[in-house]
C-alpha cells in the first residue's frame, strides 16, 4: 500500500506543476472565488503523503521510536511543494505568484493534519488491536453436536418439536 500511495503522491505533485500552465486552470479560475480550491488541492496532497509514508499503522508509537512521524513530514513536504508551485507560477507568462495562495494551501494542509490526528489513531487502533483468530473458537455454553451420517462435514440440526420442518403453504399466484 505504501508503494501505491507513493506513486499516486508523485503523480499528484507532478500534475500540480503540469497543469499550472494549462488552459483548464484558466477556465476553472473563473469559478474559483478567492482561490479557495487551493484548500482541498493541498489537503488531498497531504493525505496522500501521510498514507504514502505509513498507511494503517499505529501513529501513537512514533513517540517511543526514532521513526519519522508522517504527521510532521507530510505537511512539510506539502508546504515546500506549495512554495515551489507559486515560484513556478511566477515564471509562467500570464500567471503570478500569490502569498494568499500559499496561505490557503497551508490552511488545507492544517485541516487534514487536524483531522488525521483525530481520526487516524482511531482507525489504526481498530485495525491493529483486532485479535488474530485462525478458526472460530467454540462457545463453551454449546455442546458439541454429532456429525450427520450422510454429510460428515455438517453437524446435525437440533430437534425442534415445536416447529415443523416446513409449514404447508398454499400456492401463491405471481404478483
N, C-alpha and C positions, 0 to 999 in steps of 0.2 A: 504494500500500500504506500509506503514511504516513497518508493520509486515512481509510482504513478502520479502522486501528488507533486513530486519534484518536477516531473516532466510538464504537468499542467501549469505549475507556477512559472516555469521558464517560458512556456508558450504564452502565458498571460502577460508577463512582463514584456516579452517581445512584441506582442500585439499592441501594447500601450504605445511603444515607440513607433511601430509601423503605421498605426492609424493616426498618429499625431499630424501627419501631412495629408490625410485623405480628405476627399470632398464630403464623405459621410460625416465626418466630425463637424464640418462647417454647416451641414444641414441640421444636425442634431443640436448645435449651439443655439439655433433659433427657438427650440423647445426647452432649453435648459436655463431657466432664470437663475441668476446669481451663481452659476456653475455648480449647482447642487448635486449633479451627477458624479462629482468627484468623490463624494462621501461613500456611496455604495461601490464605486470602482475600486477604491483603495481598501475598503472594508473586505471585499471579496479577496483581493490580493493578500491581505493579512491573514485571512482564514486559510487560504491555500498554503501560505508559508508555514503557518502553525502545523497544519496537517502533514506537510512535507517533512518537517523536522522530527516530529514524534507523534504519529497518529495513535490514538487509542491506548495510551499508556497513562499511568498514574502521575499526574502533573505535580502532586504534592511531594513526590520522592526526590525532586530536584534539589530541595533544600539540604538533604543529607548527603548528596553525592556531588561530584565535581563535574557533572554533565551540564551542558549549556541548556538553559531554560528556553523553550521555544516561545514563551510569552515575553521574553526580553529580546531575543534575537530577531524574531519575525517583524515586530514593529520597527526595529532599527533598519532592517533591510527595506521595508516598505517606504519609510520616510526618505531613505537615501535614493530609492528609485523615484520618488516624487520630486525630489530636488533636481535630479538629473533630467527628469522629464520636462520640468519647467525650463531648465537651461537649454535643452534640445529645442523646445518650442521657441525660445528667443532667437534661435538661429534660422528658423523657418520663416520665409517671407510671408507676410500676412498674418502671422501669429505672434503673440507676445507673451512673455513670462509674467506671472502674477503671484504676488505674495499671498493674496487671498486664496488662490488655488492650492497653494502648499498648506495653508491653514485648514482648508476644507478637507484635504487629504489626511491631515493629522487627526481631524475630528472623526473621519471614517475609521482610521486605524484605532483610535481610542475607544470607539463604540464596540468594535469587535473584541478588543482586549478585555474590556469590562465584561462583556457577555461570556467570553471564553473563561475568564477567571471564575465566573459564577457557575457556568453550566458544564464545562469540560470535566472538572473533578467529579461531578455527579454522574456523568455518562461513563467515565472511565471506571468509577467505583463499581457500577453495575456490571461492567464487563469483566473486571479483574476479580472481584470478590465472588463470582459465581463458583460454586464448588464443582469439581470435576467428578462426574458420576459415569463410570464406564457402562454400567447397567442400572436399571432402576432397582433400588433396594425393595425387598418385600416389606410390606407393612406387618408389624408384629400382631396386630389385632385380627388379621385374616388368617384362617387356617389354610394350609396348602390343599389344593384340590387334586384329586386323582385325574390322570390324563384319560381322554376318551379313547376307547379301543380302536375306533376307525381313524382317528387323527391324533397321533401321539404328541404333536406339537401344540394342540389346543386343549386347555383344561375343560372339564365338564362344567355345564351351567348348573347353578344351584336349583334345586326343586322349588317351584313356586306354586303351591296348591291353590292359592287364592286367585291366580290369574291363569287363564287358558293360554296355550301357545299362540293361537291366533283367533281373534274374535270373528264370528260369522259376519261378513259384510255383504250387504246387498249390492248387486251390480249397479254401478252409477253410470248415468249417461255422460258422455263427454260434454264439457261446458264450452 
